[in-house]
Amino acid sequence: MSAGSQARDDGFGVALAAPLALGSLLNPINSSMIATTLSPIGRAFGVGVSESVLLVAALYVTSAVAQPTMGKLADRWGARRVFLLGLVIVLFGGIAGGVAPSLPRCSSG
């Protein structure tokens, strides 16, 4: 069997590449969804642009804190458990956002 025809078995197959590719697309998709819905969200909650823009800031701050934290937890507890934990957190966050009565208002002093 020649070296070129041997199967590569170093763990970098589709099973690794597909989740990485899909995961790296989530932040731009989330950002696009929030950016295109800022105005309707603001109108629905009766708040101005400055209050609804806080949703974008909250997304980025949360991502900046949660992503390395979840990576560290995955090293300790295993990627599957942490992935499932993340799904549960997103589920509860979606439910909380869906039943939220209002957005917090910014005080201007």
N, C-alpha and C positions, 0 to 999 in steps of 0.2 A: 504494500500500500504506500503510495507516495505521500509526501508531506502535505501537498496541496489538497489531497482528497480526504485527509483526516478531518473528522468533525471537531470543531472547536468547542471545548467544554470548560470555559473559564468563568461561567456564570453571567456573561454579558450577552444573553440572548434576548429574544422578544419578551420573555417573562420579566426582565428587568427594564428594558428600554421602553416598553409601552406605558407602564405606570409613571416612569420618570417624565416621559413626553407629555402625557395627559396632566400630570401634576404641575408641570411648569407652565401649562396653559391656563390654569385656574386663576391666578392673580390677574392677568390681563382681562380675562373674561369677567371676573368679578368687578374689576375697575370699570370696564365698559358698561356693564349692567347698571352699576350705581350712577355713573356719569350721565347716562341717558335717561335715568329715572329721577334725577335730583329735583327737577322742576315739578313733576307730578307728585312726588312724595311731599315736597314742601307745600304744595296747594292742598293736598289731602289732609295734612296736619295743621294747616293754617299758619305756617312759619315762613320766614324769608329765606333768601339764598344763604345768608351767613349761617343760619342754623342747620340747613340741610347739607351744607358743605362739610359740616362736622362728621357726617357719615363717612365720607372719604377718608378724613383724618383718622377716625376710629378704626376703619378697615386696615389702614397701613400700620398704625401703631400696634394693633392687635396682631397683625401678621408678623411684624418685626419681633415681637416678644414670643409669640406662640410657636413659630417655626423652629427656632433653635431649641426651645424648651421641649417640643415634641420629639425632636431629633435625639436629645439627651435621654428622654424617657424611652425612646425606641431602643437605644443602646442597652438600657437596663432591663426593660420588661419585654422587649421583642416588638418588632415592627407591626405584626398583626394585631396585637392587643392595643397598641397605641393608635393604629389606624381606626380600629373599632371605637376606641374612646373618642377620637376626633369626630367620627360620624355621629356619635351620640351628642357631643357638644354642639355640632352644627344643627342637628335636629332640634335640640332645645332652643338654640338661638333663633332658628327659623320660626318656631312656635311663638317664642317671646316677641319677635318682631311682628308677627302676624296679628297678635292680640294687643299690641301696644296701643294705649289710648292716645298718646301724644308723643311729640319729640320734646326734649328739654329745651327751654328757651335760653338764649344767651342774654345775660344782663349787661347793659351798656353803661353801668356805673351808677 
